[in-house]
Amino acid sequence: MTVVALLAVLIQALHTVGAIGPGFDSWRPVAIIVVLWFIAIDVMVYVDGGVKGQRLLFLLPALQITLALIIFPTLFGLIVAFTQWDLGGVSGPVFNGLDNFRKMASDGFFWNALGNNFKYVLVAVPLQYVIAFGVALLLNQGIRGQKFFRVAFLVPFMISPVAVGWMVGRSILDANRGVVPKGLDRIGLDRISFFDQPVPAFLGIIAMDSWVAVPFIMVLLLAGLQALPTEVFEAAQIDGASPWKRFWNITFPLMLPVSVTAIVLRVIFEFKLVDIVRVVTAGGPGGATDTLSLYIYREGVESSNVGYATAMAMVFLIVVLVSVTLLLIFAARKVRDVVY
Amino acid sequence: MIHRTRRQPVNRRAVLKAAAGAAAGFYAWGVPGKSYKRARAQDSAISQILAIPGAGLQPSEADMEKVGELCLRSTKKGAFAGQTVTFIGVNNVGAHNNIFRPLSRAWEEYTGATIQWIDVPQAEIFPKVQQGIATGEIEFDLVEGGAPWEGDLLGRGLGSAMPDWVKEQIEIDDYVRLLQAPVGTWDGVTYRISIDGDCHNFNYRNDYYTNADLAAEWAAAGGEGEWAPPTTWAQVQEHTKFLNGKQVDGMDAYGFLDVVKPGGGFSWYFYASRATAYAKHPDSPAWLFNPEDMTPYINNPAFARALQEMIDVIKLEPPDQTNADLLTTFYQFLGGTGAMCAHWGDVGSNVYTNDSSIVQDKVSFSILPGSADVYNNTSGAWDTVGEGQLNFAPNEAYIGWGLYVMQKAEERGVSEAAWDLAAHLGGKDISTWTVIYPSGFQPYRNSHFELEYWTNANYPAEYAESYLASQSDSYNHPNGAIEPRIPGIFDYYIAAEEEMSRAVSGQKSAQEALDAAAAKWEEITDRNGREEQIKLYRGSLGM
């Protein structure tokens, strides 16, 4: 069964990228074979494995899902990245060596979008972190209506970014029908257009993205704040430490591990930013708000240029991995220096 | 005639057509339920359904269900019980799938079939269908698609050939010339039921051009000629500049409305409409590519001039116009913003029937503006058309939506049901209603140009005449810019609109952007197979 399943996957993968002729018209039969193979393995482990097998059964489905939905698509994507594959083309996928990567090196749209991604990370994440930390500190003070505010601050996080893009970007801030430009117009100010100039458009996207992201960071930080030991703060207060000193010398260092987690997650999300941009500006004006995820979407889905889009996605994966790894190394050193 | 008479007993049309007139009459007077069953024959079905919902009203879902019921011509009562037809179409608000659903309810009840609807945004429908084709996962039996897709759909043998009974039922000979073969056919076989025409016409606010104050200011400002609706793109430019900063009826006045925001290839059409008068030479049907070798024409001086003109006035258009997509511009114009726009004919059928419209009695139409000179790709020079003459080249943009039954429907055993549904939605009666009320479709049958239909639906005669003339003159223009039905055509458009938006935002010059677009077009041609593209391109232009 294992041989049959692996052969089926291999043959179909090679058939899809045009390396061999025989194969199925679609992946559906192969998927069925693989699912049956997984089930057979699970049953065998359960029947033959005894107690150890039964324990293994708790782990096996998760491993199989990871294999089927993460590892295999990534490996398949790696193959596709070295092909010229236009869904509209008559030839299907054709191996083209490093052509996609050479093209990427001279593709202005690619570099512009990647550069924007880094700008989003460098501008948006610190901004969101500072605001979220402030809000978390406020909500941790035992103010009146604390529970209400906690829920209220979470509401933007519960709203789909697409809806945020539409409600805020296309309805409230839209230059023609938005409430804000119309209101400004009524009080005698020129009708402002938030999205037809590169810098305002970029900042507008960051504002909307932050509206959704701040609650997420705030929740993480608030949970961290509530877990801090109260004795340390009491001792500092008795010693006469000012609120700022208590924050800077105790709260902030103790919160560093949680902060790093929140920042790393936000960096990853920021790299993947696509929904708000797509709804509000579609990457414009002139690519000022474009992101690599959106460019990959346009190239792969709208233009059907699957080979090139996959190559960009692979490079992007490496860029994100390297960036996050460097960030983690830097953060680990900082945490070690400050906390220990 | 005898043959037809013998067939009448099994044709539900024959029974219903007579009853429908009285039924719709009763309905229009407020008689609820299926009152048509007790109605007597009187006026034609078409005249009567056009009274639903009536003057100045946007049709409700119940209205559409009633229209669908009255237009039902299927003879397959209960024949498709238990069958499910999967239909993929566009989900624009108040149009396409959103009207097909209620219009098809009576058909589902009558035939026993169920329709599974797949709603897709307009900018994503082609990629979605294309992915289905490429991966072999064609999950739909019936697709609402554009003529430009035919290279992808029919060129790969994925369509189901239209049965003769369908041709007869939909009265296919009634299509305007533009939609007759080769459109909808491949290798001589007919596949498509047209449900739309499609061309860009020129929509303008006649109240701007009868405004005495504006006329006086125009004269005082030294404007060339009379203050009158523009007939050339040069005049469009001048009028747009002139209107900047002025007010009409208490609203900021704007001239032309461009569509710039990249939108799955659909923004291309608006740029193309600015370009056809310069780029489409009467001596050659080819205006996008050299038909000998598929070298793009998009970076020639004609396209560069059109793009430069767009760049020159974009800052004088409403705020944030660089983010305007085709629907933004559509609703801007209906909402009273802007004096002129090039658009599909939907504007004409929405001015009086769309709740968003405030421009009733203020709109007139013409074919797209022309140019005093046109670029000749053969000589590489600008040709002057002639003293006092202009080159007009209506943009036959998209050549209309159609319904295509897939081969897969045959494999799934639902092709007859799919064709019956398609024939219902593309029938003569129902189409007359859809082109007159908001639907996303514009006139495409010769019979749609009967002025009486429009006046029966309470369109002012003068308005309807202006609108229908703009459509008819565009469809039948000898120098119409025909869209090539070649595989991957939207890939070309997407590449072009990306570059175009860069130029409009000032990141590149017009020529730099178009040179980059031309390079991408070459690449797309190579990806699709140059020789095959040449063959199909020439074929689609009748060369």
Boltz contact constraints between the chains, C-beta under 6 A:
constraints:
  - contact:
      token1: [A, 25]
      token2: [B, 136]
      max_distance: 6.0
  - contact:
      token1: [A, 26]
      token2: [B, 136]
      max_distance: 6.0
  - contact:
      token1: [A, 26]
      token2: [B, 137]
      max_distance: 6.0
  - contact:
      token1: [A, 86]
      token2: [B, 527]
      max_distance: 6.0
  - contact:
      token1: [A, 87]
      token2: [B, 130]
      max_distance: 6.0
  - contact:
      token1: [A, 87]
      token2: [B, 134]
      max_distance: 6.0
  - contact:
      token1: [A, 88]
      token2: [B, 130]
      max_distance: 6.0
  - contact:
      token1: [A, 88]
      token2: [B, 152]
      max_distance: 6.0
  - contact:
      token1: [A, 88]
      token2: [B, 487]
      max_distance: 6.0
  - contact:
      token1: [A, 88]
      token2: [B, 488]
      max_distance: 6.0
  - contact:
      token1: [A, 88]
      token2: [B, 491]
      max_distance: 6.0
  - contact:
      token1: [A, 89]
      token2: [B, 527]
      max_distance: 6.0
  - contact:
      token1: [A, 89]
      token2: [B, 528]
      max_distance: 6.0
  - contact:
      token1: [A, 90]
      token2: [B, 529]
      max_distance: 6.0
  - contact:
      token1: [A, 90]
      token2: [B, 532]
      max_distance: 6.0
  - contact:
      token1: [A, 175]
      token2: [B, 319]
      max_distance: 6.0
  - contact:
      token1: [A, 175]
      token2: [B, 320]
      max_distance: 6.0
  - contact:
      token1: [A, 176]
      token2: [B, 318]
      max_distance: 6.0
  - contact:
      token1: [A, 191]
      token2: [B, 319]
      max_distance: 6.0
  - contact:
      token1: [A, 193]
      token2: [B, 319]
      max_distance: 6.0
  - contact:
      token1: [A, 193]
      token2: [B, 320]
      max_distance: 6.0
  - contact:
      token1: [A, 195]
      token2: [B, 320]
      max_distance: 6.0
  - contact:
      token1: [A, 195]
      token2: [B, 323]
      max_distance: 6.0
  - contact:
      token1: [A, 196]
      token2: [B, 320]
      max_distance: 6.0
  - contact:
      token1: [A, 196]
      token2: [B, 322]
      max_distance: 6.0
  - contact:
      token1: [A, 281]
      token2: [B, 323]
      max_distance: 6.0
  - contact:
      token1: [A, 282]
      token2: [B, 261]
      max_distance: 6.0
  - contact:
      token1: [A, 282]
      token2: [B, 262]
      max_distance: 6.0
  - contact:
      token1: [A, 284]
      token2: [B, 501]
      max_distance: 6.0
  - contact:
      token1: [A, 285]
      token2: [B, 322]
      max_distance: 6.0
  - contact:
      token1: [A, 285]
      token2: [B, 505]
      max_distance: 6.0
  - contact:
      token1: [A, 286]
      token2: [B, 502]
      max_distance: 6.0
  - contact:
      token1: [A, 286]
      token2: [B, 505]
      max_distance: 6.0
  - contact:
      token1: [A, 286]
      token2: [B, 507]
      max_distance: 6.0
  - contact:
      token1: [A, 301]
      token2: [B, 127]
      max_distance: 6.0
  - contact:
      token1: [A, 302]
      token2: [B, 127]
      max_distance: 6.0
  - contact:
      token1: [A, 302]
      token2: [B, 264]
      max_distance: 6.0
  - contact:
      token1: [A, 302]
      token2: [B, 494]
      max_distance: 6.0
  - contact:
      token1: [A, 303]
      token2: [B, 491]
      max_distance: 6.0
  - contact:
      token1: [A, 303]
      token2: [B, 494]
      max_distance: 6.0
  - contact:
      token1: [A, 304]
      token2: [B, 130]
      max_distance: 6.0
